[in-house]
Amino acid sequence: MRIDGRHSDALRPVTISTGVNKYAEGSVLIAMGDTRVLCTASVEESVPPFRRGSGAGWVTAEYGMLPRATGTRNVREASRGRLGGRTQEIQRLIGRSLRAVIDLTRLGERTIWLDCDVLQADGGTRTASITGAYVALHMALQHLVQQGALASVPLTDAVAAVSLGIFQGVPYLDLNYEEDSTSEADLNIVMTGSGALVEIQGTAERHPFTQEGLLETLALARRGIEELLVAQRAALGLS
């Protein structure tokens, strides 16, 4: 049993609330345990310069943590005048993950911005952002269909993500902060609904982990992501 009473293969309680921002074309508040992220999808009828004239659209993301998302107040990155390396890495990961499951040609020359703002952080903020941003993106695309701007939702698959850790050679699913800070290995897995891998991030913190351990972790990640996919479909009214 873990710190919070879960078994090694259990997700934290997950809730995905939709329509939490009346202005955004898609909006979600996702909670995974005590981690809470607000994800909004905004449609812009233009594309970056490198996409102009291509007939294809673009999906991109921005990520940030509110000053009191953690135990002590963080200075807003806007106050420093630059984004930190961690923030840039996470928002690029979110963008890559969502672009992996959309047909940008069918989207047309428009951009969808996914803004992921962490209201409260207790581990797994990047994975919660990806899981919630997919729902917000789907809602924005449904909005475009309803407006007659698209013939159909141009998604090719679903996508979700989960964090994992290894303790004494045993993989654990969906880490909270205390577990994340003490694990022997820390991993983030992004996977599509069909089980294809989008990204594997993994680092040994104290002891190297084996290839067999990695395979066990991937199998555990898939089971967890299958549960998240069910929660996504329920939030979208597709189940």
C-alpha positions as CSV (number, residue, x, y, z in Angstrom):
1,M,0.0,0.0,0.0
2,R,1.2,3.5,-0.8
3,I,1.2,6.7,1.1
4,D,-2.4,7.5,0.2
5,G,-3.6,3.9,0.5
6,R,-3.6,3.0,-3.2
7,H,-2.2,-0.2,-4.7
8,S,0.8,0.1,-7.1
9,D,-1.5,-0.1,-10.2
10,A,-4.1,2.4,-9.1
11,L,-4.7,5.9,-10.5
12,R,-5.6,8.7,-8.1
13,P,-9.3,9.7,-8.3
14,V,-9.9,11.4,-11.7
15,T,-12.6,14.0,-12.6
16,I,-12.9,15.9,-15.8
17,S,-15.3,18.8,-15.7
18,T,-16.2,20.5,-19.0
19,G,-17.6,23.9,-19.9
20,V,-15.8,25.7,-17.1
21,N,-14.9,28.8,-19.2
22,K,-17.8,30.3,-21.1
23,Y,-15.6,32.2,-23.6
24,A,-13.3,29.4,-24.8
25,E,-14.4,27.0,-27.6
26,G,-13.3,24.2,-25.3
27,S,-12.6,24.2,-21.6
28,V,-11.8,21.5,-19.0
29,L,-10.9,21.4,-15.3
30,I,-9.1,18.1,-14.7
31,A,-8.3,16.8,-11.3
32,M,-6.0,13.8,-10.6
33,G,-5.9,13.5,-6.9
34,D,-4.8,16.9,-5.6
35,T,-3.4,18.0,-8.9
36,R,-5.8,20.4,-10.7
37,V,-5.2,21.9,-14.2
38,L,-7.5,24.3,-16.2
39,C,-7.2,23.5,-19.9
40,T,-8.8,25.8,-22.5
41,A,-8.8,25.5,-26.3
42,S,-9.0,28.7,-28.3
43,V,-9.6,28.9,-32.1
44,E,-7.7,31.5,-34.1
45,E,-8.5,31.9,-37.8
46,S,-4.8,32.2,-38.9
47,V,-1.7,30.1,-38.8
48,P,2.0,30.9,-38.0
49,P,4.1,32.2,-40.9
50,F,5.6,28.8,-41.7
51,R,2.1,27.3,-42.3
52,R,0.7,30.1,-44.5
53,G,-0.4,28.9,-47.9
54,S,0.0,25.2,-46.9
55,G,-3.7,24.5,-46.5
56,A,-2.9,22.9,-43.1
57,G,-3.5,24.2,-39.6
58,W,-1.6,24.1,-36.4
59,V,-2.1,23.0,-32.8
60,T,0.2,24.5,-30.1
61,A,0.2,24.8,-26.3
62,E,1.2,27.1,-23.5
63,Y,1.7,25.8,-19.9
64,G,2.1,27.6,-16.6
65,M,1.8,27.2,-12.9
66,L,-0.1,29.8,-10.8
67,P,2.0,31.4,-8.1
68,R,0.4,29.4,-5.2
69,A,0.0,26.1,-7.0
70,T,2.6,24.7,-4.6
71,G,3.4,24.9,-0.9
72,T,5.2,28.2,-1.4
73,R,4.5,31.1,-3.7
74,N,6.3,31.0,-7.0
75,V,7.2,34.2,-8.9
76,R,5.2,34.5,-12.2
77,E,7.4,33.8,-15.1
78,A,6.0,36.9,-16.8
79,S,7.5,38.9,-14.0
80,R,10.9,37.5,-14.8
81,G,10.5,38.4,-18.5
82,R,11.2,34.8,-19.7
83,L,10.0,31.3,-19.6
84,G,11.9,28.7,-17.6
85,G,13.4,25.7,-19.3
86,R,10.9,23.3,-17.6
87,T,7.9,25.3,-18.8
88,Q,9.2,25.4,-22.4
89,E,9.8,21.7,-22.3
90,I,6.3,20.9,-21.0
91,Q,4.4,23.1,-23.4
92,R,6.3,21.6,-26.3
93,L,5.4,18.1,-25.0
94,I,1.7,19.0,-24.8
95,G,1.8,20.4,-28.3
96,R,3.5,17.3,-29.8
97,S,1.1,15.0,-28.0
98,L,-2.0,16.7,-29.4
99,R,-0.6,17.1,-32.9
100,A,0.0,13.3,-33.0
101,V,-3.7,12.7,-33.1
102,I,-5.1,15.4,-35.5
103,D,-5.2,15.7,-39.2
104,L,-3.9,19.2,-39.6
105,T,-4.8,19.3,-43.3
106,R,-8.5,18.7,-42.5
107,L,-8.2,21.4,-39.8
108,G,-7.6,24.0,-42.5
109,E,-5.5,27.1,-42.0
110,R,-6.4,27.9,-38.4
111,T,-4.6,27.5,-35.1
112,I,-5.9,25.9,-31.9
113,W,-4.2,27.2,-28.8
114,L,-4.2,24.9,-25.8
115,D,-3.6,26.8,-22.5
116,C,-2.9,24.6,-19.5
117,D,-2.7,26.5,-16.2
118,V,-1.9,24.5,-13.1
119,L,-4.1,25.7,-10.2
120,Q,-2.7,23.1,-7.7
121,A,0.3,20.8,-8.2
122,D,0.7,17.5,-6.5
123,G,2.7,15.6,-9.1
124,G,1.8,14.7,-12.7
125,T,1.0,18.2,-13.9
126,R,2.3,17.6,-17.4
127,T,0.4,14.3,-17.8
128,A,-2.8,15.8,-16.4
129,S,-2.4,18.7,-18.8
130,I,-2.2,16.4,-21.9
131,T,-5.2,14.3,-20.7
132,G,-7.3,17.4,-20.1
133,A,-6.1,19.3,-23.2
134,Y,-7.3,16.5,-25.4
135,V,-10.8,16.9,-24.1
136,A,-10.7,20.7,-24.6
137,L,-9.3,20.2,-28.1
138,H,-12.1,17.8,-29.0
139,M,-14.7,20.2,-27.7
140,A,-13.2,23.1,-29.8
141,L,-13.3,20.9,-32.9
142,Q,-16.9,19.9,-32.2
143,H,-17.7,23.6,-31.9
144,L,-16.2,24.2,-35.4
145,V,-18.3,21.4,-36.8
146,Q,-21.5,22.9,-35.2
147,Q,-20.6,26.3,-36.7
148,G,-20.2,24.7,-40.2
149,A,-16.5,25.5,-40.4
150,L,-15.5,21.8,-40.5
151,A,-17.3,18.9,-42.0
152,S,-16.2,16.5,-39.3
153,V,-13.9,16.4,-36.2
154,P,-10.4,15.9,-37.7
155,L,-9.0,13.7,-34.9
156,T,-7.4,10.4,-35.8
157,D,-7.3,9.0,-32.3
158,A,-7.5,9.9,-28.6
159,V,-4.4,10.6,-26.5
160,A,-3.7,10.6,-22.8
161,A,-0.7,10.5,-20.5
162,V,0.3,9.2,-17.1
163,S,3.3,9.4,-14.7
164,L,5.0,6.4,-13.2
165,G,7.8,5.6,-10.8
166,I,9.9,2.6,-9.8
167,F,10.5,1.8,-6.1
168,Q,12.7,-1.1,-5.3
169,G,12.3,-2.5,-8.8
170,V,8.5,-2.3,-8.6
171,P,6.6,0.1,-11.0
172,Y,4.0,2.5,-9.5
173,L,1.3,4.3,-11.4
174,D,0.3,8.0,-11.2
175,L,2.7,9.5,-8.7
176,N,1.8,12.2,-6.3
177,Y,4.5,14.7,-5.4
178,E,5.9,12.9,-2.4
179,E,6.2,9.7,-4.4
180,D,7.7,11.5,-7.3
181,S,10.4,13.2,-5.2
182,T,11.5,9.9,-3.6
183,S,11.3,7.4,-6.6
184,E,14.2,5.5,-7.9
185,A,13.0,6.3,-11.5
186,D,10.6,8.8,-12.8
187,L,8.7,8.3,-16.1
188,N,6.0,10.0,-18.1
189,I,4.2,8.0,-20.9
190,V,2.0,9.5,-23.6
191,M,-0.1,7.0,-25.5
192,T,-2.9,7.1,-28.1
193,G,-6.2,5.3,-27.7
194,S,-5.0,2.5,-30.0
195,G,-2.0,1.9,-27.8
196,A,0.7,3.6,-29.9
197,L,3.4,5.5,-28.1
198,V,3.8,9.2,-28.6
199,E,6.5,9.9,-26.1
200,I,8.4,8.1,-23.3
201,Q,10.3,10.3,-20.8
202,G,12.3,8.3,-18.2
203,T,15.1,9.0,-15.9
204,A,16.8,6.9,-13.2
205,E,17.1,9.1,-10.1
206,R,19.1,6.8,-7.8
207,H,19.5,3.4,-9.4
208,P,19.5,2.4,-13.1
209,F,16.4,0.4,-14.1
210,T,16.4,-2.6,-16.3
211,Q,14.8,-3.2,-19.7
212,E,12.4,-5.6,-18.1
213,G,11.5,-2.9,-15.6
214,L,10.8,-0.5,-18.5
215,L,8.5,-3.1,-20.2
216,E,6.6,-3.6,-17.0
217,T,6.2,0.1,-16.6
218,L,4.9,0.4,-20.1
219,A,2.3,-2.3,-19.5
220,L,1.2,-0.6,-16.3
221,A,1.0,2.8,-18.1
222,R,-1.3,1.3,-20.8
223,R,-3.7,0.0,-18.2
224,G,-3.8,3.4,-16.5
225,I,-4.2,5.3,-19.8
226,E,-7.1,3.0,-20.8
227,E,-8.9,4.2,-17.6
228,L,-8.1,7.8,-18.5
229,L,-9.5,7.3,-22.0
230,V,-12.8,6.1,-20.5
231,A,-12.9,9.2,-18.4
232,Q,-12.3,11.4,-21.4
233,R,-15.1,9.8,-23.4
234,A,-17.5,10.2,-20.5
235,A,-16.6,13.9,-20.2
236,L,-17.3,14.3,-23.9
237,G,-20.5,12.3,-23.7
238,L,-19.2,9.7,-26.0
239,S,-19.4,6.6,-23.7
